Structure formats: structure tokens, C-alpha cells
Amino acid sequence: MNKTVPFAVRRRFSDGHIAILQNPLSAAQPQPKDRGEISAFVPGLALRPAALKGATSLPNGGGDAKAGSAAQQFEGKGHEGSDDLQFQRRSSNIIPHRPHSGDKVAPDDTTCYQSDLPRFYMRHNQIEKTVLTAGLFVGLCLAANAQPTTPAMQTKAPTRQEVRAAIERGLAYLQRSQNSNGWWSTPDQPAVTALVLTAMNLEPTGRFQRNRTSEMNRGFDYILSCAKPDGSIQKAGLANYNTSLSLLALTTAADTNFLPVILKAREFIAGTQIDMGVKGTNDTPLDGGVGYGSKYDHSDMNNTLIAIEAMRASEALFLKDAPSAISQMPDLDWKAVVHFLQNCQNLPGTNTADWVSSDPKDRGGFVYYPGYSMAGGVTNSQTGKVALRSYGSMSYGGLLSYIYAKLSKNDPRVVAVLDWLRSNYTIDENPGMGQQGYFYYLHLMTKALTAVDEDRLKLADGTEVPWRDQVAARLLKLQKPDGSWVNPEPRWWEADPVLVTCYAVLTLEMLEWRMP
């Protein structure tokens, strides 16, 4: 894409004045002396000391601005996607600012919770309330009833200081683990490096945002070196997976220099949404999802989740009150996304596929993609029918995906997945998978339950579960002396301490944010 897409970004500077930047992709290089923060739905933290020339400064944030001059420039593979190489992605922002064709409810609909999750991703940023308005929307409720399955429910809650210390040890380990060429773990999959950078971007005090380290600069240089003319960010395949996680890292960096790459990455992801049958009709179960972009041609739950996460996060960089820009910004077909999600859900009536289980133990949960579950299936001895089993990580992924798709809390699909999750709550294992993908499971659980803004889960017997305390205590207990985490079960690359440490640090960062 060579055309310049118009949009606007609002910045508040250190002296308190506000500037409206129209089309910053064509603005001049930033000057180090001009400091400020993006204040337009930025899901990252405080801006790196930089600003854009060509903006008209306005004491009260009103008026117009002049455009600038010269232009600037895995559960994916890292989880349940394959058994050879697998990493994952990080948390993102959920701050919708415009309707989509697939939206079921308005951002201020009283049937939806107004989640605090977006503020986590902007925790180090100066936010203009006039810009946010009704943007803090996450369209779900949590009536999570669960069976008490773990003695960790009585575990003493870690203090904020203890959690911060664990985060610091984890980040120190990651800094020591970088290759001299800027990447972490592998030069072939920028997604791993992107996860590390995202974890650093979201460090609780914001120190990495205020003063980007040499390790981070090398990491971002490596990510940018992987950017292709088509907008993808990749080295050796898995284009969607690597692009989506890299997009999240660039977005949470809150650096205006990355905007051109961000916009092209959005265009690439939007262009890879699956439509296998008659175009525009959602006539196959796989339509509407996103796949690896290699390895196989169809969509799957994890690649879809990280793609829609990256799109929701990066759309928050652009002002919601700039309709001309929004209408031209590359995006997914959100109605098609919902079509794919429901075809991955074990829900008779909504999903009429032959593989859908009628067993109450599976009802409402999710599989990896239509017709395939990482947890396997059960064969009916009389009919020969194979019913696929639901499992934990992708069921939390399904909940989170419905959040991004903005379904009402009363939607039967939402109610069903919540019912499954409350019936299978545990921090001891990844339900249906044992220890496989365990750290990713805790990561997705924390993101999903934070998104619906529930600090405690009410069990079926009326007991309230302090899930945040339980997850934090479990992660602190599992941290290694060198600051890392690793899973003895190696599937989905959880034997890689860099990948697993990213999962754990990002999870703890989100938990720390809500601690007293």
C-alpha cells in the first residue's frame, strides 16, 4: 500500500498544551527536545521522548492542524498450533471507537460491562477524558461459577511488592537472554522478540517507556528489519502469527515513528482473513478466521485471537472522532469473525457440525478449529460419531475473542462459554490438556477474566474464588532462581524459558495493575 491514509492523533505535551496531528504518517522526523505523550486511545505506555513537526499547537485542544512534510517510514506457532515450533502473544487493548458490521451492541449498551482492561494498556499514558468518552467497552459479563478443584484457593495472597519483584527478576532474565543481533530465542520468528518487547513496554513503573534500553532498541531494530513491502513482519513463514505479535509490540511502544509500519501491518492482517467459499457469504465454517499464513491454508482459533487482538489494540491509536480516517483504515470483517468463532464452539443448536459434542462436559467450550481439537475426541461406540472435546486455553481464548467481537453478555454463545469455564475452573492444569500449554493457559485466563473485570469468581456453591491471588501465588512459586519460568511439558515450545517467561511476566503485570 503506497497511498497515504489520513487520520489524526492527539498529543498532550509536557507543558500541558495539546496538539492535533493530522496524518502523522506524512509528518517530519520528531525532534528530541519536543516531548509529549499520545493521548488518543494509546494502548501502550508513556511515549518515547519524541514528537512530530507540522502540528498546530492548541492550548485547549481545539482547532485544526497542518499536515507535516516528508514521509517516514504463537497460541500461534508458540502454542497449540503445532508440535515443532510454538510461541504466543501478549495482551492487548479493547477500546473500540467505531461500529463494525459485526457489532451486536453499542459501546455504551447497559447490557455490557464497562471493563477497566483498556486502562491497563494505557497505564503510563496521559489520557484525555474527552477522547476516551465511551471507549472503555468490553462487551461481556462474568457470572463465573466454578467447582473448587484446587487447594491453592487458600494460598496466601502475594503482596504488590512481591509481584513487582518477580516481574523485575523476569525482565532481568529476558534482558540477559538477548542475542547480540537483537532477537530472542530464534532469528526466524520475530513473534518471540515481540513478546519480550511487549513485556518490557508494560513494566509497572513505565521505566522502559521513559528510557528505552539498548536491548529494546536492538529488538525493535530487528522487528523493523523483518517488515516486508506487503506489510507483513516475518522472516521464515507464519506470516500472520509473526505480524500480529509484532504489531502488538509496536503498538504498546507508543512511538509515533512506528505508525507507518503499524498501518501497513493492519492492512496485511485484514487482507489475510479467510474466505474459502463464495466470497463474502461466510459459507464455510472456516470463513472469517485467520490462519498462520503458511503451514496450512485455513484459519484456527489462536491465530484468529492474536490477529483480532492486534487489530483492536492498534485501532486505538487513531482518534475515534475522525470518521474520514476510520472509514479508510484497514480492518477485519467483524461479522465474519463471529461466524468463525461460533463454528469453533461446542454448542449444539448454534453449531450444527457433526463433531459438536452433546456431552454436558464439553458444552460451551472451544476447540482449535472446526473439526479439530487439541484435546482429541470421543467416539460413540454405537454411531461411530466422533465428538470433539473442549479444552481450557482455547475456551478462554474464545471468551476473549467474543469480547473483541463485542457480543452482548446475554448472547447464548457468551453464556455457554462462561458456563463451561466456571465448571472447569482450575489453576492446576490446562483443562483437557494437563500440563501442555499450562503457562499460556494462565496467561489467557488472566486476560479474559481481567477483560470482564471480575476480581473474584463466584463458585456454584456460593464460594468466591480470589483467582488473581491464586494465579499470582502459583507463578511466584514456579519462578526459577535465575528469574525465568519454564514448563517441563515441552509441547508448544513451553520448554523455551524466554517464551514462558514472557507469558508469566505479562500475566503478573496485569495482576499487579489491580493489586492494592
N, C-alpha and C positions, 0 to 999 in steps of 0.2 A: 504494500500500500504506500503510494507516494504522495497522495493528497493530504493536505493539512486539514484536520478535523477541528472546527472551532469549539472551544469550551472555555470555562472560566474557573479560576482558583482564587479564593480569598485568603489573604495573608495578614496576620497581625504582627507588627514589628515590635522590637524590644522597647521602643519608646512609647508604645501604646497606639500608634496610628495604624490605620488599616489601608491596604491596597487591594484593588480588584485587578487580577491579572487575566486579561482576555487572551486566549490561545497561547499559553506559555510555551507550547512546543516550538513556537517561532520567536521566542524571546532570546535576548542576548545572553551570553555567559554570565552567571552570577558573580558578584563581587564579594570577597571575603568580609569586607567591612560592613556589609549590609545584612544584618542578622534578623531573623524572624522565624515564625512558625506558620506552616499551612494551617488554616482553621476551617477547612471545608471538608468535613467528613473524612479526615485522615485517620485510617486505622492504625497508623504507626505511632511513633513517639515523637519527641521534640525534633524539629528539623536540624539537620546538619547545618552549621553556620554558612548560610548561603542565601541569596535572594535573586530575584530576576529583575533585570533592567526593563525599561519600557513600560512600567506600570505607573498609573497616575495615583499618587498617594492621596487618600481622602480621610480627614480627621474623624468622620463619623461612619465611614464605610460606605458612603453612597456615591453616586455618580458613575461615570464611565472611565474606562482606562484605555490607553493607547496600546495597540499591539506592539510587540518588540520587533527586532530585526532578525538577524541571521538565525538559521535553524540549527538545532543540536541533535546532535544525535542523542514411598512408593506405596492407603493400603496399596498403592500402586505397586510398582515392582518391588517396593520395600515392604509389602505386607503380604496380603493373601493373593496377590496377582500371580505369583509364580513361585517355584521352589528353588530357583537358581540365584536370583538376584532380586532383593526386595527392600525397599525403603518406604518412607511415608512423608506426610506433610504436616503442616502445622496449623494452628488455629487461625481463624480469620474473623473478619468483621461482618456484622449483619446489619447494615444500615441502609435499607432500601430508600430511595428518594424519588422513585417514579413508578408508575404502574407498568406491569408487564402483561402480556397476553395470557399468561398462566396464573396470574394472581387471583386468589379466591376472596381475599378480604383487603380492605383499605388499611394503611398503616396505623390509623387511629381507631380501628374497629375494636369495640369493647369486648369482643369475643376472643381477642388475642392478648397475650401478655406483653407488656412493655418491658422487655428484658434489659438488664444493665450490661449485658455482654459487650455491646459495641464500645462502651466506655473503657473496658479493659484494654482494647486495642488502641485507644487514644489516651491512655493514662498519663503520658508525658507530653501531651499536646495542649496548647491553648485553644479552646473551642469557643466559637461564637454561638451563643444560645439562639440567636436569630437565624443561624444557618441550620442548626440541628432540628429545631421545631419537632415535628412528629417522627423524626428519623429513627428514634430508638425503638424499632419494632422487631420483634421476633415472634412469629405467629404461632405460638404453641402454649399449651398448658402442661403441667405435670401433676397428675393425681397419682403419683407413683406408689403403688402398694407392692411390697416385696416380701418374700419369705425370708426370715432370718436364717442365713446359711453360714455365717462366719463369726467366729469368736472375736474377730477384730472389732466388732461393734463396741466392745468395752475398752478398746485401746485408748490410752491417754492421748489427748489431742496435742500435737506438736505446737509450739509457740511460733509466732511470726518470725522471731529471731532465728529459731532452729531451721525453719523452712528457707529463710534467706541464706543462711549459712550453707545449706545443702545446694541451693541454686548456685552460689558462688563457687563451691567446690566443683560442681558440674561444669560450669563455664570455664573455670581454670583448666580443667582436663581437656575441654574442647580446644582451647587456645593452644595448649601444648601439642595437640594431635594433628595440627595442620601440616600439609605438605608444603615445601618451600615454593611450589608453583601456585599456591593459592587455594587448592582444593582440599577437601576432606574425604577420606576413605577410598575414593576412586576418581580418576580423571574422566571416566566415561559417563558418569551420571551426575550432572550438576544439581540434581534434586537433593542429594545429601548435603552438599555445601550450602544450598539454600536453606535447609532446615537449621543448620548451625547458625547462619546469619540471622534467621528469624528469631531464634532463641536469644541471641545477643541483643537484637533490637528491642525485645520485650523484657529485658532485665529490669527488676523492680525499681531501681533508683533512676534509671534513664541515663546512666553514665556512658554507655556505649553510644547513645544517641548524641549526647553533648560532645563527646570526643571519640570519634571513630578510631579504633585501634589500627595498627599496621596490619594485623591479621585480617581484620574485617575489610580493609581496603584491598588487600590481595584477593580476598574471597570475592568481593564484588567485581574486581577486575576480571577474575576467572569467569564469573557468571556472564558478564557482558561479552567476553570473548566467545561464549557459546551461542550468542544471539545470531540467528540466521536472517537472510533477507525476507523470508516469508513470515517472520515474526516469531517463529519457534525458538526455544532456548534449549539446545540439546547438543550432544556430542556423538553418541552411538545408539540412536534409536530411543524408543519410549518417549516420543516427542511430546505427547500431551502431558504425561506424568511429570517430566522434567520442566516443561514450560509452566505448568500450573504452580508447582512449588517455587520455581524461580520468580514467578510473578508475585507470589505472596511475600517473598523476601524483599523484592524491590519495593513493593507497596508499603510494607511496615518500616522501611528505611526512612520514609517521609522526606525523600530528597527529590527536589524538582528536576534535577539533572536526569533522573530515570524516567521521566514522563514519556518521552518518545518510545522507549523500549516497552514500557508498560502498555501503551496504547496498541502497539503492533502485536504484542503478545495476546491481548484481548481479541484482536481481530483473528489471530491464528486459532485460538481456542474455539471461538464462535464458529469458525469455518469447519471445525472437525466434528461437530455434533452429528451423531449417526442418524441417517435416514435411508434405510436399506430397501424399502419397497417403492411404492408410488410416492414421489416426492411431495412432501407437505401434508401427508394424510395420516401419519402415525399408524400405519397398517401392519407393522411387525412389532413384536414385543421388545425388540432391541432399539427401536426408534426413540430418539430423544436423549439417549445417554451419550457418554463419551468413553472411548477406549484408550488403549495405550498409544495408538497412532502407529503401532508396529506390533509384531508378535502375533496378533490376530486382528481381524477386521471389525469385530463387533464391540459393543460397549460393555462395561461392567460397573458395579456399584462403587468401588473405591475410586477409580479414575473419574467417574462422574462426580463423586463427592468433592474431590480436591479441585476439580475444574470449576464447579459452581461456587465453591468457597473462594477461589481466586477471583472469580468474576464479581462476586458480591463485595469482596474486600476492595478491589481496585476501582469499582464503580463509585465507591465512597470518596474517592479523590476529587470528584467533579461536582460542582455545585448543582444542587437539585433544582434551583430556580433558573437554570439556563436551558430552556426547552429546545432551542435550536441545536445546541450541542448534544443534548441527551438523545435526540432522535437520530443523530448520526453516529453515536458511539456504538462500536461493535458489541453485540450481546448475544446470549443464547435465546432460543425459543423456549420460554419457561413452561408453556403448556405442554410441550413435548417432553420436557424434563420430568414433569409429573407423570406423564404417560409411562415413561421408562421405570420410574421409581415404583409405581404400583404393580408393575409386572415383575418386580423382584421381591414382592411381599407375599408371604404365606397367608393369604387372606381369601378364603372361598367366598364367592359372590362378586367381589371386586376383581379378583384374578381368577380366570376360568381355565387356566392352563392345566394339563393333565398331571403335572408334577406337584401341584399345590396339595399340601398335607391337610387332612381333616382331623388330625390329632390335635387336641387342645394344647399339648405341649409345644407345638410349632406355630399355632395360630397367631398371626400378627407380626411375627419376626421376619427377618430378611435373609435372603440367600445372596450369593455373589453376583450372579446374573441369571436371567430367565433360563431355567433348565439345568442349572449347575449350582451346587452348594459346596463350600469348602468343608462343611460338616458331614457331607455324604447324604445318603438317603436310606429309607426303609422300604423293603419290597413286600408287598401284600402277597401272602402265600396262595391266596385264592384267585385273585385277579391278575397278579403279576405286575400291578402298578407300582411304580417307584415314587414314593413321596419324599420330597427333599426336606432336610432338617434346617430349622432356623438356628442361627448362632449369634453370639454376643456382639462382637466388634462391628459386624455389618448391620446389626439391628440398631445399635447406637448410631451408626452411620446413616441408617435410614431415617431415624428420628431427626438427626441434624440436617439431612437433606430436605426433609419436609419443612424444617424451619426456614431454610434458604428459599424454598419454593413458596413460602408464606401461606400455608394452608391454615384454615381455622382450627382452633383447638377442639372443636366439636366434630371435625371431619372424621368419619368412621375409620379411615386409614390411620389417622393420628391416634385415635383412641385405641386401636388394635395394637399398634407397636408399643404404646405405653403400657398396655396390659401385659404384653409379653415381657417387657423389660422389668416391670415390677414383680413379675412372677419368677424371674430368673436373676434377680439381683445378687451379686456376689463380688467380692474383691479378691477371692482366692484363685480364680481362673477365668479364662475366656470361655463363657458358657458354650458348650458344644464342641470346643476345640482344646480343652485342657490348658496347658501352658503355651500352646502355639499362639503367637501373636499377642502374648499377655500384656506387654507394655503398651502396645498400640491400643489394645482394648481399654486400659485405664485412661489412656490419653483421650480416646473418643468418648468414653463415659463422662469424663470431666468437662469436655467441651459441650456435649449435649445437655448435661444437667445444668451447667452454668448458663447455657443459652436460654433455658426455660426458667432460669432464675429461682431455683429451689435449693435452699440451703440444707434442708432435711427432707428425707423421703419418708412418707407415712406408709408403714407396712400394713399388710392385710389385717393383722391382729391389733392395729392401732399404735404399735410401737413406731416411734420416729427415729430414723437412722441418720446419724451425722456423717453422711457419706464423704463430705470434704475431709473431715478429720481422719476417717478411715483410710482414704487414698493417700493422704499426706503421710500418715504414720507408716503405711506399707512401703512407700517409696523411700522414706528416710531409712527404714530398716534394711532395704535392699541395696543401698548405695555402697559401692566399694571404697576401700581406703584411699584409692587414688582419685576419687570423685566421680567415677564412671558408674554406669549401670550396664548390665548385660544379662541376656536370657540364656540359661543352659539349654533351652529348647531352640535350636538354630533356625527353624523354619522362618521364612520371610525375612531373612537377614537379621534376626534379632540376636544373633551371636556377634554382630558388629557393635562394639561398645560406643562408637561415635553415633550411630543411628539411634540406639536405645537411649543413650544419654540425652539426645535431643528430645525424644519423646518425654522422658522423665522431667527434664528441666522445663520444657514448655508446659507440662501439666502442673508442676509446682508453681510456676509463675502465675498461672491462672488461679490456683488455690490461694496463693499468698495475697493476691489482689483483694480477696474478700475476707481476709482474716482481721480480727480486731488488733 
